[in-house]
Amino acid sequence: MKSGPRYNQMITSDKVRVIDENGENLGVMYTREAIEQAAGVGLDLVEISPNADPPVAKFLDVGKFRYEAQKKANLARKNQKTQEIKEIKMRPNIDDHDYDVKMRAIHKFIGEGDKVKVTLRFRGRELSHQQLGMNLLKRVQEDTAEDAKIEAYPRMEGRQMLMVLSPK
């Protein structure tokens, strides 16, 4: 069983501090007596804080407790934002208007909290002019300087030059 609240059978200490179903402190009592009192009101004795001295136990409905814990975990999982890597592909001799369109997309992706991988594809003889590609990626870096930082600096991979930007 996972760490966390422990139920009737697992309480190992002979005395526990007991809190009833309304949140009132009933004081320190023997574990067996506390389990009987919990059963008397139709609930289980759940150990809330095992590291305390004496351990703290509470009268709870275990099924309802597990259901609430599961609901809380699902809500936390639903609200977390996964960071995706979006890819923008360019060519070394890209036209100004095309470059502006790509830059708008990069700004949009970074604004949404995603990483952007800028891929510069070389074809044919363009490969002998890698400096053009490096200049283009420096221009991208300067245009995104206020809202993005470089996570991976420009590097060659075969016929492509790659750079990864992430939100500041």
C-alpha positions as CSV (number, residue, x, y, z in Angstrom):
1,M,0.0,0.0,0.0
2,K,1.2,3.6,-0.7
3,S,2.5,5.8,2.0
4,G,-0.1,8.2,3.5
5,P,-3.1,7.5,5.6
6,R,-3.2,4.1,7.2
7,Y,-6.4,2.2,8.2
8,N,-7.6,0.2,11.2
9,Q,-5.5,-2.9,10.7
10,M,-2.3,-1.0,10.1
11,I,-2.1,1.2,13.1
12,T,0.8,-0.2,15.0
13,S,1.1,2.0,18.1
14,D,-0.9,1.1,21.3
15,K,-2.1,4.7,21.9
16,V,-3.3,7.3,19.4
17,R,-4.6,10.9,19.5
18,V,-8.2,10.7,18.2
19,I,-10.1,13.2,16.2
20,D,-13.8,12.5,15.6
21,E,-15.8,12.9,12.4
22,N,-16.6,16.6,13.2
23,G,-12.9,17.5,13.7
24,E,-13.1,17.6,17.5
25,N,-10.1,16.3,19.5
26,L,-11.2,13.4,21.7
27,G,-7.7,13.1,23.3
28,V,-5.2,10.2,23.5
29,M,-6.7,6.8,23.9
30,Y,-5.9,3.1,23.3
31,T,-6.0,2.1,19.6
32,R,-8.4,-0.8,20.3
33,E,-10.8,1.6,22.1
34,A,-10.6,4.2,19.3
35,I,-11.4,1.5,16.7
36,E,-14.4,0.4,18.7
37,Q,-15.7,4.0,19.0
38,A,-15.2,4.5,15.3
39,A,-17.1,1.3,14.5
40,G,-19.8,2.5,16.9
41,V,-20.5,5.5,14.7
42,G,-20.2,3.4,11.5
43,L,-16.8,4.8,10.4
44,D,-13.2,3.6,10.3
45,L,-10.2,4.8,12.2
46,V,-7.6,6.3,9.8
47,E,-4.1,7.2,10.9
48,I,-3.5,10.7,9.5
49,S,-0.1,11.6,10.9
50,P,1.9,8.5,11.7
51,N,5.1,10.4,12.6
52,A,3.5,12.5,15.4
53,D,3.9,11.4,19.0
54,P,1.4,9.9,19.7
55,P,0.2,9.2,16.1
56,V,-2.9,11.1,15.0
57,A,-6.0,9.1,13.9
58,K,-9.3,10.3,12.6
59,F,-12.8,8.8,12.3
60,L,-13.5,8.6,8.5
61,D,-15.3,6.6,5.9
62,V,-12.4,5.0,4.0
63,G,-14.3,4.7,0.7
64,K,-15.3,8.4,0.8
65,F,-11.7,9.3,1.8
66,R,-10.2,7.4,-1.1
67,Y,-12.7,8.8,-3.5
68,E,-11.9,12.4,-2.4
69,A,-8.1,11.7,-2.7
70,Q,-8.6,10.3,-6.2
71,K,-10.7,13.3,-7.2
72,K,-8.0,15.7,-5.9
73,A,-5.3,13.8,-7.8
74,N,-7.4,13.9,-11.0
75,L,-8.0,17.6,-10.7
76,A,-4.2,18.3,-10.1
77,R,-3.4,16.2,-13.2
78,K,-6.0,18.0,-15.3
79,N,-4.7,21.5,-14.4
80,Q,-1.0,20.8,-15.1
81,K,0.3,22.2,-18.4
82,T,2.6,20.0,-20.5
83,Q,5.2,21.9,-22.4
84,E,5.3,20.9,-26.0
85,I,8.0,21.4,-28.6
86,K,6.7,23.2,-31.6
87,E,8.8,23.1,-34.8
88,I,9.3,26.0,-37.3
89,K,11.0,25.1,-40.5
90,M,12.8,27.7,-42.6
91,R,15.2,27.9,-45.5
92,P,18.4,30.0,-45.5
93,N,17.2,32.3,-48.3
94,I,13.8,32.9,-46.8
95,D,11.9,36.0,-48.0
96,D,11.1,38.9,-45.6
97,H,7.4,38.4,-45.5
98,D,7.7,34.6,-45.0
99,Y,10.2,35.3,-42.2
100,D,7.7,37.7,-40.5
101,V,4.9,35.0,-40.7
102,K,7.2,32.5,-39.1
103,M,8.2,35.0,-36.4
104,R,4.5,35.6,-35.6
105,A,4.1,31.9,-35.1
106,I,7.2,31.6,-32.9
107,H,6.0,34.5,-30.7
108,K,2.5,32.8,-30.4
109,F,4.0,29.5,-29.4
110,I,6.4,31.1,-26.8
111,G,3.5,33.1,-25.5
112,E,1.5,29.9,-24.9
113,G,4.5,28.5,-22.9
114,D,5.8,26.0,-25.5
115,K,9.3,25.5,-26.6
116,V,10.1,26.2,-30.2
117,K,12.6,24.2,-32.3
118,V,13.8,26.3,-35.3
119,T,14.9,24.0,-38.1
120,L,16.9,25.5,-41.1
121,R,17.0,23.1,-44.0
122,F,19.8,23.3,-46.6
123,R,19.3,21.9,-50.1
124,G,21.9,21.4,-52.8
125,R,24.6,24.1,-52.9
126,E,23.1,26.0,-50.0
127,L,25.1,23.7,-47.7
128,S,28.3,25.4,-48.7
129,H,26.8,28.7,-47.4
130,Q,26.3,27.8,-43.8
131,Q,27.1,31.3,-42.7
132,L,23.7,32.5,-44.3
133,G,21.9,30.0,-42.0
134,M,23.9,31.1,-38.9
135,N,23.0,34.8,-39.7
136,L,19.3,33.9,-40.0
137,L,19.3,32.1,-36.7
138,K,21.1,35.0,-35.0
139,R,18.3,37.3,-36.4
140,V,15.7,34.9,-35.0
141,Q,17.5,35.1,-31.6
142,E,17.6,38.9,-31.6
143,D,13.9,39.1,-32.6
144,T,12.8,36.8,-29.8
145,A,15.3,38.2,-27.1
146,E,12.6,39.8,-24.9
147,D,10.4,36.8,-24.4
148,A,12.5,33.8,-25.1
149,K,15.9,32.4,-24.2
150,I,18.0,30.0,-26.2
151,E,17.9,26.5,-24.7
152,A,20.1,24.8,-27.4
153,Y,22.4,27.0,-29.5
154,P,22.5,26.6,-33.3
155,R,24.2,23.3,-34.4
156,M,24.4,21.3,-37.6
157,E,22.8,17.9,-37.9
158,G,23.3,16.6,-41.4
159,R,21.7,19.0,-43.9
160,Q,19.8,20.9,-41.1
161,M,20.8,23.6,-38.6
162,L,18.8,23.4,-35.4
163,M,18.1,25.9,-32.5
164,V,15.7,25.5,-29.6
165,L,14.0,28.5,-27.9
166,S,12.1,28.3,-24.6
167,P,10.0,30.9,-22.8
168,K,11.8,33.1,-20.2
